[in-house]
Amino acid sequence: MAEKPGKARMDGDRLELDGFMPYRLSVMQQEVSRAIAAAYARKHDLMRHDWRVMAALGDDQPLSANEVCQRTNMDKVQVSRAIARLKQKGLVNQHRDTQDRRRSSLRLTGRGEAIYRDIVPAARAREAELLSALSAAELKQLDRLIGKLYRRARDLNMGRE
């Protein structure tokens, strides 16, 4: 993808992706995820979706799988597969609700907590490296703009449900 900012050029049925903002945001998100994944992928044999589930649980637990979906913006299949991998590795426990057998709660195990605590400083350091490309004013503006675009996308999506 070109690093230059630009507008999408549309000639009839053509769309140049390098200038199409949704495409650029998607590609950037993938690059950022790969950069952060370096903090945990090899050392702990975790996939991005695994780490997202662990990060959600590290912030607040117990959570149901549906709550993890909501917090991570991952779909049910991604979350279900990640939970299965994490349970197999002994990083997450899943307990059925005795009152409602359809509901279960997820928690990090002791080993999962230790890995989470190991990854957080590395992920924050990688984030700081990434954001060092921006000035304090640019960071503040980026945060504001991301929030604004997120709210607009959410509003547009709400109209479709």
Rosetta constraint file for C-alpha pairs under 8 A:
AtomPair CA 1 CA 18 HARMONIC 5.77 0.50
AtomPair CA 1 CA 24 HARMONIC 7.66 0.50
AtomPair CA 1 CA 27 HARMONIC 7.78 0.50
AtomPair CA 2 CA 18 HARMONIC 5.93 0.50
AtomPair CA 5 CA 19 HARMONIC 6.97 0.50
AtomPair CA 6 CA 18 HARMONIC 7.63 0.50
AtomPair CA 6 CA 19 HARMONIC 4.87 0.50
AtomPair CA 6 CA 20 HARMONIC 7.86 0.50
AtomPair CA 7 CA 19 HARMONIC 4.72 0.50
AtomPair CA 7 CA 20 HARMONIC 6.41 0.50
AtomPair CA 7 CA 21 HARMONIC 7.57 0.50
AtomPair CA 8 CA 15 HARMONIC 6.57 0.50
AtomPair CA 8 CA 16 HARMONIC 5.86 0.50
AtomPair CA 8 CA 17 HARMONIC 6.87 0.50
AtomPair CA 8 CA 18 HARMONIC 7.28 0.50
AtomPair CA 8 CA 19 HARMONIC 4.07 0.50
AtomPair CA 8 CA 20 HARMONIC 4.44 0.50
AtomPair CA 8 CA 21 HARMONIC 7.25 0.50
AtomPair CA 9 CA 14 HARMONIC 7.75 0.50
AtomPair CA 9 CA 15 HARMONIC 5.86 0.50
AtomPair CA 9 CA 16 HARMONIC 5.72 0.50
AtomPair CA 9 CA 19 HARMONIC 6.85 0.50
AtomPair CA 9 CA 20 HARMONIC 7.82 0.50
AtomPair CA 10 CA 14 HARMONIC 5.33 0.50
AtomPair CA 10 CA 15 HARMONIC 4.76 0.50
AtomPair CA 10 CA 16 HARMONIC 6.89 0.50
AtomPair CA 11 CA 15 HARMONIC 6.86 0.50
AtomPair CA 15 CA 20 HARMONIC 7.49 0.50
AtomPair CA 16 CA 20 HARMONIC 6.55 0.50
AtomPair CA 17 CA 23 HARMONIC 6.23 0.50
AtomPair CA 17 CA 24 HARMONIC 7.53 0.50
AtomPair CA 18 CA 23 HARMONIC 7.30 0.50
AtomPair CA 18 CA 24 HARMONIC 6.52 0.50
AtomPair CA 19 CA 23 HARMONIC 7.99 0.50
AtomPair CA 19 CA 24 HARMONIC 7.18 0.50
AtomPair CA 20 CA 24 HARMONIC 6.25 0.50
AtomPair CA 21 CA 25 HARMONIC 6.07 0.50
AtomPair CA 22 CA 26 HARMONIC 6.19 0.50
AtomPair CA 23 CA 27 HARMONIC 6.17 0.50
AtomPair CA 24 CA 28 HARMONIC 6.02 0.50
AtomPair CA 25 CA 29 HARMONIC 6.02 0.50
AtomPair CA 26 CA 30 HARMONIC 6.34 0.50
AtomPair CA 27 CA 31 HARMONIC 6.34 0.50
AtomPair CA 28 CA 32 HARMONIC 6.11 0.50
AtomPair CA 29 CA 33 HARMONIC 6.02 0.50
AtomPair CA 30 CA 34 HARMONIC 6.16 0.50
AtomPair CA 31 CA 35 HARMONIC 6.19 0.50
AtomPair CA 32 CA 36 HARMONIC 6.23 0.50
AtomPair CA 33 CA 37 HARMONIC 5.91 0.50
AtomPair CA 33 CA 48 HARMONIC 7.47 0.50
AtomPair CA 34 CA 38 HARMONIC 6.57 0.50
AtomPair CA 35 CA 39 HARMONIC 7.83 0.50
AtomPair CA 35 CA 126 HARMONIC 7.25 0.50
AtomPair CA 36 CA 40 HARMONIC 7.77 0.50
AtomPair CA 36 CA 123 HARMONIC 5.84 0.50
AtomPair CA 36 CA 126 HARMONIC 5.98 0.50
AtomPair CA 36 CA 127 HARMONIC 7.04 0.50
AtomPair CA 37 CA 41 HARMONIC 5.41 0.50
AtomPair CA 37 CA 47 HARMONIC 7.81 0.50
AtomPair CA 37 CA 48 HARMONIC 6.53 0.50
AtomPair CA 37 CA 123 HARMONIC 7.97 0.50
AtomPair CA 38 CA 42 HARMONIC 7.11 0.50
AtomPair CA 39 CA 43 HARMONIC 7.75 0.50
AtomPair CA 39 CA 119 HARMONIC 6.49 0.50
AtomPair CA 39 CA 122 HARMONIC 5.43 0.50
AtomPair CA 39 CA 123 HARMONIC 5.67 0.50
AtomPair CA 39 CA 126 HARMONIC 7.30 0.50
AtomPair CA 40 CA 44 HARMONIC 5.58 0.50
AtomPair CA 40 CA 45 HARMONIC 7.20 0.50
AtomPair CA 40 CA 46 HARMONIC 6.50 0.50
AtomPair CA 40 CA 51 HARMONIC 7.98 0.50
AtomPair CA 40 CA 119 HARMONIC 6.07 0.50
AtomPair CA 40 CA 122 HARMONIC 7.94 0.50
AtomPair CA 40 CA 123 HARMONIC 7.94 0.50
AtomPair CA 41 CA 45 HARMONIC 5.10 0.50
AtomPair CA 41 CA 46 HARMONIC 4.84 0.50
AtomPair CA 41 CA 47 HARMONIC 6.13 0.50
AtomPair CA 41 CA 48 HARMONIC 7.70 0.50
AtomPair CA 42 CA 46 HARMONIC 7.23 0.50
AtomPair CA 44 CA 115 HARMONIC 7.50 0.50
AtomPair CA 46 CA 50 HARMONIC 5.86 0.50
AtomPair CA 46 CA 51 HARMONIC 6.42 0.50
AtomPair CA 47 CA 51 HARMONIC 6.39 0.50
AtomPair CA 48 CA 52 HARMONIC 6.26 0.50
AtomPair CA 49 CA 53 HARMONIC 6.32 0.50
AtomPair CA 49 CA 78 HARMONIC 6.79 0.50
AtomPair CA 49 CA 79 HARMONIC 7.09 0.50
AtomPair CA 49 CA 82 HARMONIC 5.90 0.50
AtomPair CA 50 CA 54 HARMONIC 6.28 0.50
AtomPair CA 50 CA 82 HARMONIC 4.85 0.50
AtomPair CA 50 CA 83 HARMONIC 7.18 0.50
AtomPair CA 50 CA 85 HARMONIC 7.44 0.50
AtomPair CA 50 CA 86 HARMONIC 6.72 0.50
AtomPair CA 51 CA 55 HARMONIC 5.90 0.50
AtomPair CA 52 CA 56 HARMONIC 6.16 0.50
AtomPair CA 52 CA 72 HARMONIC 6.57 0.50
AtomPair CA 53 CA 57 HARMONIC 6.28 0.50
AtomPair CA 53 CA 68 HARMONIC 6.49 0.50
AtomPair CA 53 CA 72 HARMONIC 7.36 0.50
AtomPair CA 53 CA 79 HARMONIC 7.05 0.50
AtomPair CA 53 CA 82 HARMONIC 7.08 0.50
AtomPair CA 53 CA 83 HARMONIC 7.40 0.50
AtomPair CA 54 CA 58 HARMONIC 5.89 0.50
AtomPair CA 54 CA 108 HARMONIC 7.15 0.50
AtomPair CA 54 CA 112 HARMONIC 7.66 0.50
AtomPair CA 54 CA 116 HARMONIC 6.91 0.50
AtomPair CA 55 CA 59 HARMONIC 6.24 0.50
AtomPair CA 55 CA 116 HARMONIC 7.21 0.50
AtomPair CA 56 CA 60 HARMONIC 6.41 0.50
AtomPair CA 56 CA 61 HARMONIC 7.96 0.50
AtomPair CA 56 CA 68 HARMONIC 6.39 0.50
AtomPair CA 56 CA 71 HARMONIC 6.73 0.50
AtomPair CA 56 CA 72 HARMONIC 6.97 0.50
AtomPair CA 57 CA 61 HARMONIC 5.08 0.50
AtomPair CA 57 CA 62 HARMONIC 6.84 0.50
AtomPair CA 57 CA 63 HARMONIC 6.75 0.50
AtomPair CA 57 CA 68 HARMONIC 7.76 0.50
AtomPair CA 57 CA 106 HARMONIC 7.57 0.50
AtomPair CA 57 CA 107 HARMONIC 6.44 0.50
AtomPair CA 57 CA 108 HARMONIC 6.61 0.50
AtomPair CA 58 CA 108 HARMONIC 7.36 0.50
AtomPair CA 58 CA 113 HARMONIC 7.30 0.50
AtomPair CA 58 CA 116 HARMONIC 6.85 0.50
AtomPair CA 61 CA 106 HARMONIC 7.03 0.50
AtomPair CA 61 CA 107 HARMONIC 5.84 0.50
AtomPair CA 61 CA 108 HARMONIC 7.96 0.50
AtomPair CA 62 CA 105 HARMONIC 5.57 0.50
AtomPair CA 62 CA 106 HARMONIC 5.24 0.50
AtomPair CA 62 CA 107 HARMONIC 5.19 0.50
AtomPair CA 63 CA 67 HARMONIC 5.80 0.50
AtomPair CA 63 CA 68 HARMONIC 6.47 0.50
AtomPair CA 63 CA 105 HARMONIC 5.29 0.50
AtomPair CA 63 CA 106 HARMONIC 5.29 0.50
AtomPair CA 63 CA 107 HARMONIC 7.11 0.50
AtomPair CA 64 CA 68 HARMONIC 6.36 0.50
AtomPair CA 64 CA 103 HARMONIC 7.11 0.50
AtomPair CA 64 CA 104 HARMONIC 5.82 0.50
AtomPair CA 64 CA 105 HARMONIC 4.65 0.50
AtomPair CA 64 CA 106 HARMONIC 5.90 0.50
AtomPair CA 65 CA 69 HARMONIC 6.28 0.50
AtomPair CA 65 CA 76 HARMONIC 7.68 0.50
AtomPair CA 65 CA 79 HARMONIC 6.87 0.50
AtomPair CA 65 CA 80 HARMONIC 7.33 0.50
AtomPair CA 65 CA 104 HARMONIC 7.64 0.50
AtomPair CA 65 CA 105 HARMONIC 7.37 0.50
AtomPair CA 65 CA 106 HARMONIC 7.29 0.50
AtomPair CA 66 CA 70 HARMONIC 6.33 0.50
AtomPair CA 66 CA 76 HARMONIC 7.34 0.50
AtomPair CA 67 CA 71 HARMONIC 6.16 0.50
AtomPair CA 68 CA 72 HARMONIC 5.95 0.50
AtomPair CA 68 CA 74 HARMONIC 7.88 0.50
AtomPair CA 68 CA 79 HARMONIC 7.29 0.50
AtomPair CA 69 CA 73 HARMONIC 5.45 0.50
AtomPair CA 69 CA 74 HARMONIC 5.03 0.50
AtomPair CA 69 CA 75 HARMONIC 5.94 0.50
AtomPair CA 69 CA 76 HARMONIC 6.33 0.50
AtomPair CA 69 CA 79 HARMONIC 6.52 0.50
AtomPair CA 70 CA 74 HARMONIC 7.23 0.50
AtomPair CA 74 CA 78 HARMONIC 6.25 0.50
AtomPair CA 74 CA 79 HARMONIC 6.46 0.50
AtomPair CA 75 CA 79 HARMONIC 6.35 0.50
AtomPair CA 76 CA 80 HARMONIC 5.89 0.50
AtomPair CA 77 CA 81 HARMONIC 6.10 0.50
AtomPair CA 78 CA 82 HARMONIC 6.13 0.50
AtomPair CA 79 CA 83 HARMONIC 6.02 0.50
AtomPair CA 80 CA 84 HARMONIC 6.22 0.50
AtomPair CA 81 CA 85 HARMONIC 6.30 0.50
AtomPair CA 82 CA 86 HARMONIC 6.10 0.50
AtomPair CA 83 CA 87 HARMONIC 5.97 0.50
AtomPair CA 83 CA 92 HARMONIC 7.24 0.50
AtomPair CA 84 CA 88 HARMONIC 6.12 0.50
AtomPair CA 85 CA 89 HARMONIC 6.27 0.50
AtomPair CA 86 CA 90 HARMONIC 6.20 0.50
AtomPair CA 86 CA 91 HARMONIC 5.14 0.50
AtomPair CA 86 CA 92 HARMONIC 5.49 0.50
AtomPair CA 87 CA 91 HARMONIC 5.77 0.50
AtomPair CA 87 CA 92 HARMONIC 4.92 0.50
AtomPair CA 87 CA 93 HARMONIC 6.18 0.50
AtomPair CA 87 CA 94 HARMONIC 7.75 0.50
AtomPair CA 90 CA 109 HARMONIC 6.92 0.50
AtomPair CA 90 CA 111 HARMONIC 7.19 0.50
AtomPair CA 90 CA 112 HARMONIC 7.29 0.50
AtomPair CA 91 CA 108 HARMONIC 5.76 0.50
AtomPair CA 91 CA 109 HARMONIC 5.18 0.50
AtomPair CA 91 CA 110 HARMONIC 7.50 0.50
AtomPair CA 91 CA 111 HARMONIC 5.78 0.50
AtomPair CA 91 CA 112 HARMONIC 4.06 0.50
AtomPair CA 91 CA 113 HARMONIC 7.72 0.50
AtomPair CA 92 CA 106 HARMONIC 6.64 0.50
AtomPair CA 92 CA 107 HARMONIC 5.57 0.50
AtomPair CA 92 CA 108 HARMONIC 4.40 0.50
AtomPair CA 92 CA 109 HARMONIC 5.20 0.50
AtomPair CA 92 CA 112 HARMONIC 6.35 0.50
AtomPair CA 93 CA 106 HARMONIC 5.70 0.50
AtomPair CA 93 CA 107 HARMONIC 5.35 0.50
AtomPair CA 93 CA 108 HARMONIC 6.21 0.50
AtomPair CA 93 CA 109 HARMONIC 6.12 0.50
AtomPair CA 94 CA 104 HARMONIC 6.38 0.50
AtomPair CA 94 CA 105 HARMONIC 5.59 0.50
AtomPair CA 94 CA 106 HARMONIC 4.61 0.50
AtomPair CA 94 CA 107 HARMONIC 6.63 0.50
AtomPair CA 95 CA 104 HARMONIC 5.27 0.50
AtomPair CA 95 CA 105 HARMONIC 5.32 0.50
AtomPair CA 95 CA 106 HARMONIC 6.60 0.50
AtomPair CA 96 CA 100 HARMONIC 7.74 0.50
AtomPair CA 96 CA 101 HARMONIC 5.82 0.50
AtomPair CA 96 CA 102 HARMONIC 7.45 0.50
AtomPair CA 96 CA 103 HARMONIC 6.08 0.50
AtomPair CA 96 CA 104 HARMONIC 4.15 0.50
AtomPair CA 96 CA 105 HARMONIC 6.50 0.50
AtomPair CA 97 CA 101 HARMONIC 5.40 0.50
AtomPair CA 97 CA 102 HARMONIC 7.45 0.50
AtomPair CA 97 CA 103 HARMONIC 5.56 0.50
AtomPair CA 97 CA 104 HARMONIC 5.24 0.50
AtomPair CA 97 CA 105 HARMONIC 7.13 0.50
AtomPair CA 108 CA 112 HARMONIC 5.00 0.50
AtomPair CA 108 CA 113 HARMONIC 5.72 0.50
AtomPair CA 109 CA 113 HARMONIC 6.07 0.50
AtomPair CA 110 CA 114 HARMONIC 6.27 0.50
AtomPair CA 111 CA 115 HARMONIC 6.28 0.50
AtomPair CA 112 CA 116 HARMONIC 6.07 0.50
AtomPair CA 113 CA 117 HARMONIC 6.12 0.50
AtomPair CA 114 CA 118 HARMONIC 6.20 0.50
AtomPair CA 115 CA 119 HARMONIC 6.13 0.50
AtomPair CA 116 CA 120 HARMONIC 6.17 0.50
AtomPair CA 117 CA 121 HARMONIC 7.43 0.50
AtomPair CA 118 CA 122 HARMONIC 7.28 0.50
AtomPair CA 119 CA 123 HARMONIC 6.00 0.50
AtomPair CA 120 CA 124 HARMONIC 6.07 0.50
AtomPair CA 121 CA 125 HARMONIC 6.05 0.50
AtomPair CA 122 CA 126 HARMONIC 6.19 0.50
AtomPair CA 123 CA 127 HARMONIC 6.12 0.50
AtomPair CA 124 CA 128 HARMONIC 6.14 0.50
AtomPair CA 125 CA 129 HARMONIC 6.24 0.50
AtomPair CA 126 CA 130 HARMONIC 6.23 0.50
AtomPair CA 127 CA 131 HARMONIC 6.10 0.50
AtomPair CA 128 CA 132 HARMONIC 5.93 0.50
AtomPair CA 129 CA 133 HARMONIC 7.67 0.50
AtomPair CA 131 CA 139 HARMONIC 7.50 0.50
AtomPair CA 134 CA 138 HARMONIC 5.59 0.50
AtomPair CA 134 CA 139 HARMONIC 5.98 0.50
AtomPair CA 135 CA 139 HARMONIC 6.12 0.50
AtomPair CA 136 CA 140 HARMONIC 6.27 0.50
AtomPair CA 137 CA 141 HARMONIC 6.17 0.50
AtomPair CA 138 CA 142 HARMONIC 5.91 0.50
AtomPair CA 139 CA 143 HARMONIC 6.11 0.50
AtomPair CA 140 CA 144 HARMONIC 6.31 0.50
AtomPair CA 141 CA 145 HARMONIC 6.07 0.50
AtomPair CA 142 CA 146 HARMONIC 5.96 0.50
AtomPair CA 143 CA 147 HARMONIC 6.22 0.50
AtomPair CA 144 CA 148 HARMONIC 6.20 0.50
AtomPair CA 145 CA 149 HARMONIC 6.11 0.50
AtomPair CA 146 CA 150 HARMONIC 5.94 0.50
AtomPair CA 147 CA 151 HARMONIC 6.13 0.50
AtomPair CA 148 CA 152 HARMONIC 6.28 0.50
AtomPair CA 149 CA 153 HARMONIC 6.07 0.50
AtomPair CA 150 CA 154 HARMONIC 6.06 0.50
AtomPair CA 151 CA 155 HARMONIC 6.11 0.50
AtomPair CA 152 CA 156 HARMONIC 6.16 0.50
AtomPair CA 153 CA 157 HARMONIC 6.11 0.50
AtomPair CA 154 CA 158 HARMONIC 6.08 0.50
AtomPair CA 155 CA 159 HARMONIC 6.57 0.50
AtomPair CA 156 CA 160 HARMONIC 7.10 0.50
AtomPair CA 157 CA 161 HARMONIC 6.83 0.50
